[in-house]
Amino acid sequence: MTTTTHPIPTTRNGIDCTRQAQTLEAIAGNHALGDVRFRATNHWRGGTRTGSCIDGYASAGTDMKHQNSFTIDSDLPEGFLGTDRASTPTEQALQALAACMTTTMVYNCAARGIEVRSVEAEVEGNLNASGFLLLDDRVRKGFSQVRLRFTIDADATNDELRHLLQASPMLDVFTHGVPVDFVVAAD
Amino acid sequence: MTTTTHPIPTTRNGIDCTRQAQTLEAIAGNHALGDVRFRATNHWRGGTRTGSCIDGYASAGTDMKHQNSFTIDSDLPEGFLGTDRASTPTEQALQALAACMTTTMVYNCAARGIEVRSVEAEVEGNLNASGFLLLDDRVRKGFSQVRLRFTIDADATNDELRHLLQASPMLDVFTHGVPVDFVVAAD
């Protein structure tokens, strides 16, 4: 009779579970290690166009550089008097919500030994332009409602997956809001 | 004595003000013309990577196509066990907030005869990973605070500019939240 050993996989869902366990243990023992400051710069490019640059962040108080400087342009469709050369900021925020929910769920699945094979998401948000065009102050300026549909192939129940999708930072921001302070300086 | 006529400019801040005035009048007269449904799809690309596609939206109940299909990839930095090949969803949402505030302000300035010459924005958000990693349910999962700094060259006071930046759809969502419904289907 032979004995078959099943080595503990070091990677699950494409994530290094050995390093993940060490990272989670470190943050659980010292919450300050989990502090992150994300940032971006944006500049107006004329008309309805802007361009953003994302190149660094701070992790546990230490400034870090991304491997590359990432750029994201925005525009509005022609029906909104734009030039339709890029997606709109509102579409970008919706896709960020879907991407954040998927990434958070897959990441937390890896930490719990749950294999994920595929995730597809559709996201949609309703708004009415008479709010942000300041035509009617009874109409809210932002989305009145956002809906997502996830199609997931994973070794977990839908309820377990729902619980892990709920851990998403952007879902928290979208559903609960966040204090936003801004200052305006003359150039 | 000669009379100098000053023709009404048809473009202000790069926006066609003649068409803008017609658009605003039409929506003011019939709010349903201002209804928009923005959408995106996202798929998991393994590990910490996702990819989004943005190609259409609905305006006043009519399905519209963007001129191009826009893609946005996301990833996490190596310190978060990612491959750092794209910006994070949280960074993408922050830049979308800044882009939305700038676009909304410039657009509403054009409608009010206010010339804008330049806009730069910096945006930053704090979060602590022990929330979304489900290590401590007393720590919120999303940003605890978001800060922006705008540097604007325009023919308006800072108070007028603040008022028009406040009209941003994404600022409304970030500060007040929005009902988000999601469903999970097994693949």
Interface residues (C-beta under 8 A of the other chain):
Chain A: N13 G14 I15 D16 R19 Q20 T23 L24 I27 A28 H31 G34 D35 V36 R37 F38 R39 A40 T41 N42 H43 W44 G46 G47 T48 R49 T50 S52 I54 Y57 S59 M64 H66 Q67 N68 F70 I72 S74 L76 P77 E78 G79 F80 L81 D84 R85 A86 S87 T88 P89 T90 E91 Q92 A93 L94 Q95 A96 L97 A98 A99 C100 M101 T102 T103 T104 V106 Y107 N108 A111 V116 R117 S118 V119 E120 A121 E122 V123 E124 G125 N126 L127 N128 A129 S130 G131 F132 L133 L134 L135 D136 V139 R140 K141 G142 F143 S144 Q145 V146 R147 L148 R149 F150 T151 I152 D153 N158 L161 R162 L165 A167 S168 P169 M170 L171 D172 V173 F174 T175 H176 G177 V178 P179 V180 D181 F182 V183 V184 A185 A186 D187
Chain B: N13 G14 I15 D16 R19 Q20 T23 L24 I27 A28 H31 G34 D35 V36 R37 F38 R39 A40 T41 N42 H43 W44 G46 G47 T48 R49 T50 S52 I54 Y57 S59 M64 H66 Q67 N68 F70 I72 S74 L76 P77 E78 G79 F80 L81 D84 R85 A86 S87 T88 P89 T90 E91 Q92 A93 L94 Q95 A96 L97 A98 A99 C100 M101 T102 T103 T104 V106 Y107 N108 A111 V116 R117 S118 V119 E120 A121 E122 V123 E124 G125 N126 L127 N128 A129 S130 G131 F132 L133 L134 L135 D136 V139 R140 K141 G142 F143 S144 Q145 V146 R147 L148 R149 F150 T151 I152 D153 N158 L161 R162 L165 A167 S168 P169 M170 L171 D172 V173 F174 T175 H176 G177 V178 P179 V180 D181 F182 V183 V184 A185 A186 D187
